Amino acid sequence: MKSFDYHEPASLAEASALLAELGKDASIIAGGTDLLVELKEELRSALHVVNIKKIPGLGDFAYDPENGLRFGALVTVREIETSPVVIRNYPNLAKAASLLGSVQVRNRATVMGNICRASPSADTIPPLIADCASLTVFNGGGERRILLDELFTGPGRTVLVPGDIVTGIALPAPRATSGKAYIKHGRRKAMELATVGVAVSLEHEAGTCSEIRIALGAVAPTVIRARRTEALLRGRRIDPALLAEAAESAMQESAPIGNVRASAAYRREMVGVLTRRAIGHAMGGAQ
Ligand SMILES: Cc1cc2nc3c(=O)[nH]c(=O)nc-3n(C[C@H](O)[C@H](O)[C@H](O)COP(=O)(O)OP(=O)(O)OC[C@H]3O[C@@H](n4cnc5c(N)ncnc54)[C@H](O)[C@@H]3O)c2cc1C
């Protein structure tokens, strides 16, 4: 690994000023489970590494039934996986967290690091997009809000600029009519990146879907919404014929590549299978 200067700012203002000054030469480190591997394997270079773990307030976690879930940049994947509040209200996110790497990795890895790495196969991004998550970003003296949906510009690329620190994430509260699911498909059951990941978050009553968001992972340069499929399902009674149509539509919306994990054709096929299955799970039964 090439040597780098290590910084441990004590406040957001200090960290942001440092990151703005150092520009592209600096990287934030949180859990380091992506960054350190990339630096070690020289897939990425950084002359400066800025640890945000000494900054107070970034480990906050709060839920209330009106405003939903909010948590900070230092909340780990394991905390999300094991939180009774998340398991009850956001089972798709809890499931995604439980499937990320190993317990050791999940104890260090942050959800924000998983998001900011901007991998198309990141496990937590599809359920968070399906759940309409938004980020709070600090830069200099101010904060701005970014819909998670609008963060990514390509594999490993985001709209974030030097000096930006993502400080927190917010998800709206689910309703009694909400249903959620995340299905990860890989070659192994554990320690495996997603070949395809499908997250669904919907509202339903008496078999009719009034609202739905579908996020597809690992089948395009970024995690994507299957917007045409969502439109097809909105306001309709879910039955096997409509599910078959939705599966076909989601396949058309995906743009997978082939690589060592799977061919493009296989990935596209699995988008159909998993979309149908995830909608069935979110509706409350296997369809
Ligand atoms: C063995 C192993 C298995 C893995 N398996 C999986 C898997 O199954 N699924 C999966 O999705 N991932 C997997 N990962 C990837 C990794 O664990 C996750 O992406 C992790 O959540 C990253 O979080 P971190 O805190 O370690 O991020 P770091 O490595 O500290 O940072 C990752 C990136 O995000 C940036 N960053 C971090 N925090 C912020 C912030 N607050 N604001 C702005 N930028 C920030 C960093 O600069 C860096 O670019 C695996 C990794 C390993 C080593």
The ligand as an SDF file (V2000), in Angstrom:
LIG
                    3D

 53 58  0  0  0  0  0  0  0  0999 V2000
  -14.8200   -9.1670    2.6100 C   0  0  0  0  0  0  0  0  0  0  0  0
  -15.7870   -8.1090    2.1460 C   0  0  0  0  0  0  0  0  0  0  0  0
  -17.0730   -8.4910    1.7760 C   0  0  0  0  0  0  0  0  0  0  0  0
  -17.9940   -7.5260    1.3490 C   0  0  0  0  0  0  0  0  0  0  0  0
  -19.2410   -7.9180    0.9850 N   0  0  0  0  0  0  0  0  0  0  0  0
  -20.1440   -6.9950    0.5760 C   0  0  0  0  0  0  0  0  0  0  0  0
  -21.4680   -7.3880    0.2000 C   0  0  0  0  0  0  0  0  0  0  0  0
  -21.8460   -8.5560    0.2570 O   0  0  0  0  0  0  0  0  0  0  0  0
  -22.3180   -6.4100   -0.2050 N   0  0  0  0  0  0  0  0  0  0  0  0
  -21.9590   -5.0960   -0.2720 C   0  0  0  0  0  0  0  0  0  0  0  0
  -22.7870   -4.2520   -0.6460 O   0  0  0  0  0  0  0  0  0  0  0  0
  -20.7050   -4.6940    0.0700 N   0  0  0  0  0  0  0  0  0  0  0  0
  -19.8080   -5.5970    0.4900 C   0  0  0  0  0  0  0  0  0  0  0  0
  -18.5270   -5.1900    0.8480 N   0  0  0  0  0  0  0  0  0  0  0  0
  -18.1750   -3.7790    0.7060 C   0  0  0  0  0  0  0  0  0  0  0  0
  -18.1640   -2.9290    1.9920 C   0  0  0  0  0  0  0  0  0  0  0  0
  -18.0860   -3.6780    3.1710 O   0  0  0  0  0  0  0  0  0  0  0  0
  -19.3480   -1.9660    2.0620 C   0  0  0  0  0  0  0  0  0  0  0  0
  -19.4600   -1.1680    0.9090 O   0  0  0  0  0  0  0  0  0  0  0  0
  -19.2570   -1.0690    3.3220 C   0  0  0  0  0  0  0  0  0  0  0  0
  -20.5720   -0.7870    3.7180 O   0  0  0  0  0  0  0  0  0  0  0  0
  -18.4860    0.2420    3.1720 C   0  0  0  0  0  0  0  0  0  0  0  0
  -18.5840    0.9770    4.3970 O   0  0  0  0  0  0  0  0  0  0  0  0
  -17.2700    1.5250    5.1480 P   0  0  0  0  0  0  0  0  0  0  0  0
  -17.7570    2.2690    6.3320 O   0  0  0  0  0  0  0  0  0  0  0  0
  -16.3020    0.4300    5.4050 O   0  0  0  0  0  0  0  0  0  0  0  0
  -16.7510    2.5140    4.0240 O   0  0  0  0  0  0  0  0  0  0  0  0
  -15.2650    3.0390    3.7310 P   0  0  0  0  0  0  0  0  0  0  0  0
  -14.4320    1.9720    3.1310 O   0  0  0  0  0  0  0  0  0  0  0  0
  -14.7340    3.7570    4.9120 O   0  0  0  0  0  0  0  0  0  0  0  0
  -15.6640    4.1110    2.5960 O   0  0  0  0  0  0  0  0  0  0  0  0
  -16.2210    3.7080    1.3680 C   0  0  0  0  0  0  0  0  0  0  0  0
  -16.3400    4.9130    0.4370 C   0  0  0  0  0  0  0  0  0  0  0  0
  -17.3200    5.8300    0.9220 O   0  0  0  0  0  0  0  0  0  0  0  0
  -16.7390    7.1120    1.2080 C   0  0  0  0  0  0  0  0  0  0  0  0
  -17.4140    7.5700    2.4160 N   0  0  0  0  0  0  0  0  0  0  0  0
  -17.5710    6.8620    3.5700 C   0  0  0  0  0  0  0  0  0  0  0  0
  -18.3330    7.5540    4.4350 N   0  0  0  0  0  0  0  0  0  0  0  0
  -18.6610    8.7180    3.8180 C   0  0  0  0  0  0  0  0  0  0  0  0
  -19.4260    9.8520    4.2060 C   0  0  0  0  0  0  0  0  0  0  0  0
  -20.0170    9.9200    5.4000 N   0  0  0  0  0  0  0  0  0  0  0  0
  -19.5760   10.8860    3.3370 N   0  0  0  0  0  0  0  0  0  0  0  0
  -18.9910   10.8130    2.1080 C   0  0  0  0  0  0  0  0  0  0  0  0
  -18.2410    9.7690    1.6910 N   0  0  0  0  0  0  0  0  0  0  0  0
  -18.0800    8.7340    2.5300 C   0  0  0  0  0  0  0  0  0  0  0  0
  -15.2540    6.8420    1.3530 C   0  0  0  0  0  0  0  0  0  0  0  0
  -14.4700    7.9720    1.0320 O   0  0  0  0  0  0  0  0  0  0  0  0
  -15.0530    5.7270    0.3450 C   0  0  0  0  0  0  0  0  0  0  0  0
  -14.9900    6.2540   -0.9510 O   0  0  0  0  0  0  0  0  0  0  0  0
  -17.6000   -6.1480    1.2860 C   0  0  0  0  0  0  0  0  0  0  0  0
  -16.2950   -5.7680    1.6800 C   0  0  0  0  0  0  0  0  0  0  0  0
  -15.3960   -6.7560    2.1130 C   0  0  0  0  0  0  0  0  0  0  0  0
  -14.0130   -6.3200    2.5130 C   0  0  0  0  0  0  0  0  0  0  0  0
  1  2  1  0
  2  3  1  0
  2 52  2  0
  3  4  2  0
  4  5  1  0
  4 50  1  0
  5  6  2  0
  6  7  1  0
  6 13  1  0
  7  8  2  0
  7  9  1  0
  9 10  1  0
 10 11  2  0
 10 12  1  0
 12 13  2  0
 13 14  1  0
 14 15  1  0
 14 50  1  0
 15 16  1  0
 16 17  1  0
 16 18  1  0
 18 19  1  0
 18 20  1  0
 20 21  1  0
 20 22  1  0
 22 23  1  0
 23 24  1  0
 24 25  2  0
 24 26  1  0
 24 27  1  0
 27 28  1  0
 28 29  2  0
 28 30  1  0
 28 31  1  0
 31 32  1  0
 32 33  1  0
 33 34  1  0
 33 48  1  0
 34 35  1  0
 35 36  1  0
 35 46  1  0
 36 37  1  0
 36 45  1  0
 37 38  2  0
 38 39  1  0
 39 40  1  0
 39 45  2  0
 40 41  1  0
 40 42  2  0
 42 43  1  0
 43 44  2  0
 44 45  1  0
 46 47  1  0
 46 48  1  0
 48 49  1  0
 50 51  2  0
 51 52  1  0
 52 53  1  0
M  END
$$$$
